[in-house]
Each structure stands twice: as structure tokens, then as C-alpha cells.
Amino acid sequence: MEQKNKDTQGNQDELLELGSDLSKGSQGNIYTLTIIGQIEGHQVLPETVKTTKYEHILPLLAGIEESEEIDGLLLLLNTVGGDIEAGLAIAEMIAGMKKPTVSLVLGGGHSIGIPLAVCTKKSFITRTASMTVHPVRMTGLVVGAPQTFRYFHRIQEQITDFVTTNSAISKEKFEGYMMATGEMATDVGTILYGKDAVASGLIDSLGDLNDALTELHAMIDAQNTEKK
């Protein structure tokens, strides 16, 4: 009884601190992880900004992959984007996991949230959710030199390669969305809503929480059958 109370308290603490939860059921144990607000990188953002901290997420993902008590990962996204290196680090970690992984874009999966949305083995998006595809931006002091342009271009290439490798969208189409000039009033890029994100090949399927969980349970069942 005491151990059960400790487990419950641990789950509550993780839910409050990381927006994560471990649910145990007859169909398998699923770890739910949220990517919300702005993805925080090497600089600490103001307390008034909702953030996802990569230094919390990276060791957590390693623990999920190694845990014998966890059968699959459900990734819930509602993010405006944020630090490129931090976002890609999280996405690469998830893409390299052997356990079943499913993502669900709720509200928005913008900017560097796009690699995070496609890094799982199966991706879903709700009808009303949106995704903003745009070129790499840099805040703060920027040196106006050819080297700076080449640096931006190389980062953009890395993002494009990751997205096209982990989704069904072509490089040409993704770059076309990224550099579109007639879609956004004061910026370059494209906003894709649920149905359009699926039609483009960026996201696998339209769906809701039930669809994402059903797919994850099916993947867990298939993995368990394979092990037997």
C-alpha cells in the first residue's frame, strides 16, 4: 500500500513538473509526454513564458527507452517552436527509440515543433491544429556576412533533411512551403492546418486522442507478438 502511494505521488509530481504521466493498463503501459509553449535552449526564458526544457526531456527519454515498465510513448504537442538545437536534440532522441512512439499535434506544432511532430513512428494531427513552416530565424546580434548566410543555410538543410526523412513530404514541397511569400502577411512561410498537413505528407493521419492511443496500443501488441 505504501509503495502504491509512493508511485502515485511520483506520477503526480511528474505531471506537475514536466506535464507527463505514466498510465498502466491491460493493453500496456504508456508514458505521455507533452511538448508545450516554447522549447527552451541554452538561455533561460522569463518565468511568464510556458517552456519545455530540453535538459529535463533528454534524460527522461533515455529512461523511457530503458524502462521495462514502459511499453510506448505518446507525445502531445502544442508548441510555438523555440531553440533549434534543443528541439532537434529531442527529436533525434525520439526518432532513435525502438519502443513504439506516436505523436499528436493539438493546437499547434510550429517551427522547430515540426521535426518533433514527425520524429515518432506514427504522427497524428487534429483538424483544427496548425503548423507553421518557415525559414530559420535568429534573434539578437547577427553579423551581416556571407558566413552567416551559409550558417543559416546549413541549419535549414539539417531541419529539411530530418523532416523529409521522417515523413512522406518531399524536399521540394517542404522548401516551397518554407519560402512561400504569399501566405503570411509579415513573414515568409506557410501555415498548414490539419487536413492540409496530412495531404502534404508532413503528418501521417488526421485524428484525435483516441486515434493516437489506438495506434499506439496496436504497435505495442505487434511488438509483443514479435518478441514471443
N, C-alpha and C positions, 0 to 999 in steps of 0.2 A: 504493500500500500504506500509505504514511504517512498519507494523507488518510483512508483507511478506518479506521485505528486511532484517529485523532482523532475521527471520527464515533461510533465505538463507545464511546470514553471519555466523550464528551459525553452519549450516551444513558444510560450508567451513572451519571453524575453527577446527571442529572435524575431518574433513578429513585430514587436515594438521597435527594436533597434534596426533591423535590416529589411522589414517588410517581407519576411519569409516564413514559411511554415512547413512542417513535415506531417503529412496525413497518412495514416496507416489503415489499410483496408484489405479485404479478402482478395482483391484484384491486384494488389501490390502497394508498396509504399512510395508515395510521390512527394518530392521536395518541390515546393512552389517558391520561386524567387522573382522579385519584382525589380524592374529597371525603371526608375521614375525620375521626374524632374530633369535636372542637369547632371551629366556624368562628370564627376569631379576628378581632375587630374592631379598634377603636382602642386597646384596652388589651391589653398583653402578658400572656398566660396563663402559669401556672407551667410549668417545664420537664418536670414529671411528667405533664402533660396532652398527649395527642396532639392536634395542631391542624392546620387548614388556614388558611393566611394569605392574606387577600384581596389584599394588596399584591404577592404573588407570582403569584396567579392572573390578575388583571386584565390586566397587560401580556402574559402568556403567551397568553391568549385572543386578544388583538389580533394577536399574531404568528402564531397558528394560522390565523386568518381571512385574513391577508395572504400567507401562505406558499404558493408554487407547488408545494412538495414534499409538502404535506399535503392529502389528499382528504376526510378526515372525522374527526369527533371522537367518541370513545367515553368517556362519563362514568360512572365507577363510584362508587357512593355507599354509605358505611357511616358515618353521622354521627348524633350526638345532637342536632344543631342548633347554636345559638350566637348570635352577634351578628346582629340582624335586618337592619341596614343593609348589612353586609358580605355576608350571604347573598343579599339581594335584588340587590345590585350585580352579583354573579357571575351570578345567574340572568338578569338583564336582558341582560348581555353575551352569554350563550349563546343566549338567545331571539332576539337580533338578528343572529345569524350566518347567512350564506347557505349555508355549507357544510353537508353532511349531518351531523346530530348525533343520537346515540342515548344514552339513559341506562339504567343497570341498577342497581336497588336491591338491595344484598346486605346481609344482617344487619338494617340499619335505615336509614330515611330520615326522621328525626323532626323535628318542629317546623319551623324555617326550612329544613330539608332537603327539605321538601315542594315549595316553589317550585323548588328545584334539581332535583328529580326530574322535574318536569313541564315544565321550560324547553326541553327538546330537542324535536326534530321527532317523535320516537317514544320512548316510555318502556316499560321492562320492569321487572318485579319477580319475584324468586324466590318460591317457595311459602312458605318459612319466614321471609322478611323481614317486617318490621313497620314501620308508620308511625304516629306519634302526632300527632293533630290536637288542638291546644289553643289557648286564647286567648293573647294577648300577655302575657308576664311581664316584670317589671322588677326588677332587683336593685339593692341599695344604697338610698340615701335617696330616698323618694318623698313628694312634697308632697300631703297629703290635701285636694285642692281640685277643684272641677268642671273646671277647665282640664286637670288631669292626666287625668281620665277621658276628656275629649274627645280629648286627645292619643293615649291608648291606642286609643280607638275609631277614629281616623283611620288609625293604623298598621295596625290589624286589617283595616280596609276595603281598604287597599292590598294586603295579603297575599291577602285573599279575591279581589279583582279579578284579581290576577296569576294565581292558581291556576285560577280558573274560566275565564279567557281562554285559558289554555294547556293545559287538559284538558277532559274531557267531563262533569265533575261540575257540578251546578247550584249556584248560590249558596246556595239554601235548604238543600240537603243538606249542603254543606260547613259552613255555620254551625251546622247541627244537630249534626254531629259535634263541632264545636269547643266547643259549650256543653253537651254531654251531662253529666249529673250521676250517672248510674248505672253508668258503665263503669269508672272508675278509683277506687280506694279512698280516696286522699287528694288528689284533684285533679279538675278539670273537664276533660273532653275525651274522646277516643275513640282506641283502638288498633285499627288495621286491619292484618290480615295479608294476605299476597299475594293470595289469591283474592278477599277482600273489597275490597281496594283496586281491583282490576280491575272487580269488579261495580258498585262505586260510580261508576265513570267517572273516578276520580282518576288511575289508571295505565292505559295502553293495553292491555298484554298481560302474561300470565304468561310467564316464560321464563328461560333461563339465559344463560351467556356465548355459547354457540354461536348461540342465537336472536338475541341482540343484534348479534353480528358479521354474521350472515347478512342481517339487515335493513339494517345499515349498508352492506354491500357492494352490496345491491340499490339503495339510494339513490344510492350513488356511480356505479353503472352507469347509472342513469336520468339523472343529471346529466351524465355524459359523453356519453350519446346525445343529450341536448338541445343540448349545445354543438356537436355535429357538424352 
